[in-house]
């Protein structure tokens, strides 16, 4: 398992770094759209585990298409179209339930899970596109990735080495408080080192930066636990098998999905406000 994780990481991360650093914003947005489709499919497989035929039915497919429109709108920096796409998705999904409700009351749960999925995956991923399109976008995307993955690595190895007290045994029995602390420590250390090296945060307010890093790690851990909840309800260990040693794409970016909106909001509003 460790060898597979390591080999996958040393192959995947350089390719991702080249895509972010050398790829145009359009290419990056297309890549995020592809990630959205794969991840949403993994999510559907989890939440529709008792009715697998629903994965490619009309309402989930509508959600996938709406998610792509949200990401495309983010590429254009069009918040109006992002909001419009989300609203239209819900309205059309609701309309699709009307002729089917009499024979299948479960169809309302399909809408709930689809709307949750669109908010959870494409909308969250769209904030990375927005981040990439902004000032110092490449550096901000790397900052997001480095801090989130540092927290993941720190939690994994600190938990393996020092873990004694369970963090949330009902959700994820393997996670420990010691691992959580180790993840926070490495996230803050790597984040501060990254900021110091690139000096991309104007006025370098250390208290604001430490608060940001703490919130990034806390939301990352919440994202990890949320996906664990989904998998526990779906009775599966991994969301997929596309990444040897890591599981599915959702397994790899679950923390990122919660942290990306935080970083974007920090950059767009809190940092802009001084």
Secondary structure per residue as TSV (DSSP state, phi and psi in degrees):
chain	resnum	aa	ss	phi	psi
A	1	X	-	360.0	-47.6
A	2	X	H	-64.3	-39.4
A	3	X	H	-64.8	-43.4
A	4	X	H	-63.4	-42.4
A	5	X	H	-60.5	-43.7
A	6	X	H	-66.3	-46.6
A	7	X	H	-63.6	-41.7
A	8	X	H	-62.5	-41.2
A	9	X	H	-66.1	-43.2
A	10	X	H	-72.8	-17.2
A	11	X	H	-90.6	-46.1
A	12	X	H	-73.4	-41.4
A	13	X	H	-66.2	-43.7
A	14	X	H	-60.4	-37.7
A	15	X	H	-64.9	-41.5
A	16	X	H	-65.1	-40.5
A	17	X	H	-63.4	-41.1
A	18	X	H	-64.8	-41.4
A	19	X	H	-61.5	-43.9
A	20	X	H	-69.9	-44.6
A	21	X	H	-77.6	-41.5
A	22	X	H	-100.3	-26.2
A	23	X	S	-72.0	149.5
A	24	X	-	-73.4	161.9
A	25	X	H	-55.6	-35.1
A	26	X	H	-66.6	-44.3
A	27	X	H	-62.9	-41.3
A	28	X	H	-63.0	-41.6
A	29	X	H	-64.2	-39.4
A	30	X	H	-62.6	-42.4
A	31	X	H	-60.2	-45.1
A	32	X	H	-63.1	-37.1
A	33	X	H	-61.8	-41.7
A	34	X	H	-64.8	-43.7
A	35	X	H	-59.7	-40.2
A	36	X	H	-60.4	-46.0
A	37	X	H	-61.2	-46.9
A	38	X	H	-65.2	-44.6
A	39	X	H	-68.1	-38.9
A	40	X	H	-66.5	-36.3
A	41	X	H	-63.2	-42.1
A	42	X	H	-62.5	-41.4
A	43	X	H	-61.6	-46.0
A	44	X	H	-60.2	-39.5
A	45	X	H	-61.6	-32.6
A	46	X	H	-75.0	-52.5
A	47	X	H	-75.7	-21.1
A	48	X	T	-107.9	33.0
A	49	X	T	-63.8	-26.4
A	50	X	T	-86.7	-11.3
A	51	X	-	-142.1	68.8
A	52	X	G	-59.2	-22.7
A	53	X	G	-66.0	-17.3
A	54	X	G	-75.9	-16.6
A	55	X	G	-56.6	-41.6
A	56	X	G	-108.3	24.1
A	57	X	S	-82.5	176.6
A	58	X	H	-60.4	-44.6
A	59	X	H	-68.9	-46.4
A	60	X	H	-62.6	-39.3
A	61	X	H	-63.4	-40.0
A	62	X	H	-58.1	-41.2
A	63	X	H	-62.5	-40.8
A	64	X	H	-63.6	-43.9
A	65	X	H	-66.4	-40.7
A	66	X	H	-63.5	-37.2
A	67	X	H	-62.4	-39.9
A	68	X	H	-64.8	-37.2
A	69	X	H	-66.7	-38.9
A	70	X	H	-60.9	-43.8
A	71	X	H	-66.9	-40.5
A	72	X	H	-63.2	-39.7
A	73	X	H	-66.0	-37.1
A	74	X	H	-63.3	-38.5
A	75	X	H	-60.4	-33.6
A	76	X	T	-87.8	3.6
A	77	X	T	54.9	37.8
A	78	X	-	-106.4	94.0
A	79	X	H	-68.6	-29.7
A	80	X	H	-62.4	-44.8
A	81	X	H	-70.7	-31.5
A	82	X	H	-62.5	-48.9
A	83	X	H	-64.7	-42.0
A	84	X	H	-61.1	-42.7
A	85	X	H	-63.1	-41.5
A	86	X	H	-65.1	-43.0
A	87	X	H	-65.1	-45.8
A	88	X	H	-63.9	-38.7
A	89	X	H	-57.6	-47.0
A	90	X	H	-64.9	-44.2
A	91	X	H	-61.9	-47.2
A	92	X	H	-66.1	-39.6
A	93	X	H	-62.2	-41.6
A	94	X	H	-63.6	-41.7
A	95	X	H	-62.8	-38.7
A	96	X	H	-64.2	-20.9
A	97	X	H	-79.4	-22.9
A	98	X	H	-58.9	-48.5
A	99	X	T	-77.1	-7.9
A	100	X	T	-108.1	-11.4
A	101	X	T	-63.1	-39.4
A	102	X	T	-56.7	-43.5
A	103	X	T	-93.9	-10.8
A	104	X	-	-150.3	78.6
A	105	X	T	-59.2	-20.8
A	106	X	T	-61.1	-17.9
A	107	X	H	-61.0	-27.4
A	108	X	H	-66.3	-35.7
A	109	X	H	-67.0	-30.5
A	110	X	H	-63.1	-43.1
A	111	X	H	-62.6	-45.3
A	112	X	H	-58.2	-45.7
A	113	X	H	-71.1	-34.4
A	114	X	H	-67.3	-47.3
A	115	X	H	-62.8	-41.6
A	116	X	H	-58.8	-42.4
A	117	X	H	-64.5	-40.6
A	118	X	H	-66.0	-40.6
A	119	X	I	-68.2	-39.9
A	120	X	I	-69.4	-40.5
A	121	X	I	-110.1	-70.3
A	122	X	I	-60.6	-42.2
A	123	X	I	-64.7	-42.6
A	124	X	H	-64.0	-42.9
A	125	X	H	-65.6	-29.8
A	126	X	H	-63.4	-26.7
A	127	X	H	-69.3	-25.0
A	128	X	H	-71.6	-37.6
A	129	X	H	-62.6	-45.1
A	130	X	H	-60.7	-40.6
A	131	X	H	-63.7	-43.2
A	132	X	H	-65.3	-32.7
A	133	X	H	-80.3	-14.6
A	134	X	S	-83.8	-176.6
A	135	X	T	-62.2	135.6
A	136	X	T	54.9	35.5
A	137	X	H	-58.7	-41.8
A	138	X	H	-61.9	-45.2
A	139	X	H	-64.6	-39.8
A	140	X	H	-65.3	-38.9
A	141	X	H	-65.4	-42.6
A	142	X	H	-63.8	-39.7
A	143	X	H	-58.7	-46.0
A	144	X	H	-59.2	-48.9
A	145	X	H	-64.8	-45.1
A	146	X	H	-63.3	-44.2
A	147	X	H	-69.9	-41.5
A	148	X	H	-66.1	-47.8
A	149	X	H	-69.7	-31.6
A	150	X	H	-63.1	-43.0
A	151	X	H	-62.0	-38.5
A	152	X	H	-65.2	-46.4
A	153	X	H	-65.8	-44.5
A	154	X	H	-60.7	-42.1
A	155	X	H	-66.2	-39.9
A	156	X	H	-63.8	-51.3
A	157	X	H	-79.1	-32.9
A	158	X	H	-66.9	-38.7
A	159	X	H	-65.2	-41.8
A	160	X	H	-64.7	-37.5
A	161	X	H	-85.9	-40.3
A	162	X	H	-123.6	-2.2
A	163	X	-	-62.0	124.0
A	164	X	-	-131.3	-38.1
A	165	X	S	-106.7	126.8
A	166	X	E	-69.2	137.8
A	167	X	E	-81.6	-50.3
A	168	X	E	-153.2	76.8
A	169	X	T	-61.2	-28.0
A	170	X	T	-68.8	-26.4
A	171	X	T	-99.3	-51.4
A	172	X	E	-143.1	94.8
A	173	X	E	-59.9	-22.6
A	174	X	E	-81.3	-16.1
A	175	X	E	-84.7	139.2
A	176	X	E	-125.3	161.9
A	177	X	H	-64.6	-39.6
A	178	X	H	-62.9	-38.6
A	179	X	H	-65.2	-40.6
A	180	X	H	-61.2	-42.9
A	181	X	H	-66.1	-41.8
A	182	X	H	-62.5	-38.4
A	183	X	H	-65.2	-42.2
A	184	X	H	-61.4	-44.6
A	185	X	H	-62.9	-45.4
A	186	X	H	-70.6	-36.5
A	187	X	H	-59.7	-47.1
A	188	X	H	-65.5	-42.3
A	189	X	H	-64.0	-47.4
A	190	X	H	-67.9	-41.0
A	191	X	H	-61.7	-45.3
A	192	X	H	-64.9	-40.5
A	193	X	H	-63.3	-40.0
A	194	X	H	-64.5	-46.2
A	195	X	H	-64.0	-42.8
A	196	X	H	-64.7	-38.8
A	197	X	H	-68.8	-40.6
A	198	X	H	-101.8	-16.1
A	199	X	-	46.3	48.6
A	200	X	-	-97.2	-4.3
A	201	X	S	-95.7	113.7
A	202	X	T	-63.0	146.3
A	203	X	T	66.6	-4.0
A	204	X	-	27.6	68.4
A	205	X	-	-81.7	103.6
A	206	X	H	-62.6	-34.2
A	207	X	H	-69.2	-39.4
A	208	X	H	-66.1	-40.3
A	209	X	H	-65.7	-44.7
A	210	X	H	-63.2	-38.2
A	211	X	H	-63.6	-43.8
A	212	X	H	-59.3	-47.3
A	213	X	H	-64.3	-39.2
A	214	X	H	-63.4	-43.6
A	215	X	H	-67.9	-38.7
A	216	X	H	-56.8	-47.0
A	217	X	H	-69.9	-40.6
A	218	X	H	-63.7	-43.6
A	219	X	H	-69.5	-34.0
A	220	X	H	-60.9	-45.5
A	221	X	H	-65.6	-36.5
A	222	X	H	-64.3	-39.7
A	223	X	H	-63.3	-39.7
A	224	X	H	-63.4	-45.4
A	225	X	H	-67.9	-35.4
A	226	X	H	-63.1	-43.3
A	227	X	H	-65.5	-34.5
A	228	X	H	-62.2	-37.1
A	229	X	H	-60.9	-46.6
A	230	X	H	-58.7	-46.3
A	231	X	H	-67.9	-34.5
A	232	X	H	-66.2	-42.6
A	233	X	H	-66.3	-35.9
A	234	X	H	-83.4	-2.3
A	235	X	T	58.7	42.7
A	236	X	-	-131.5	159.7
A	237	X	S	-90.9	-43.8
A	238	X	-	-126.0	152.2
A	239	X	S	-73.2	-19.9
A	240	X	-	-172.7	-166.7
A	241	X	S	-136.4	22.1
A	242	X	S	-72.0	-25.1
A	243	X	B	-115.5	102.1
A	244	X	T	-54.6	128.3
A	245	X	T	86.9	-15.6
A	246	X	T	-115.6	-21.1
A	247	X	B	95.4	-133.3
A	248	X	S	-94.9	178.0
A	249	X	H	-63.2	-40.9
A	250	X	H	-61.6	-37.0
A	251	X	H	-61.3	-32.4
A	252	X	H	-84.0	-30.3
A	253	X	H	-113.9	11.7
A	254	X	H	-57.5	-41.8
A	255	X	H	-69.5	-37.3
A	256	X	H	-62.7	-34.9
A	257	X	H	-63.8	-30.6
A	258	X	H	-88.1	-32.1
A	259	X	H	-80.8	-33.6
A	260	X	H	-57.9	-47.3
A	261	X	H	-61.8	-33.3
A	262	X	H	-63.8	-47.1
A	263	X	H	-65.2	-42.0
A	264	X	H	-62.8	-45.7
A	265	X	H	-63.7	-38.1
A	266	X	I	-60.1	-48.6
A	267	X	I	-67.1	-40.7
A	268	X	I	-77.3	-31.1
A	269	X	I	-121.6	-57.5
A	270	X	I	-65.6	-45.5
A	271	X	T	-67.9	-39.7
A	272	X	T	-64.3	-28.8
A	273	X	T	-84.2	4.6
A	274	X	-	87.7	360.0
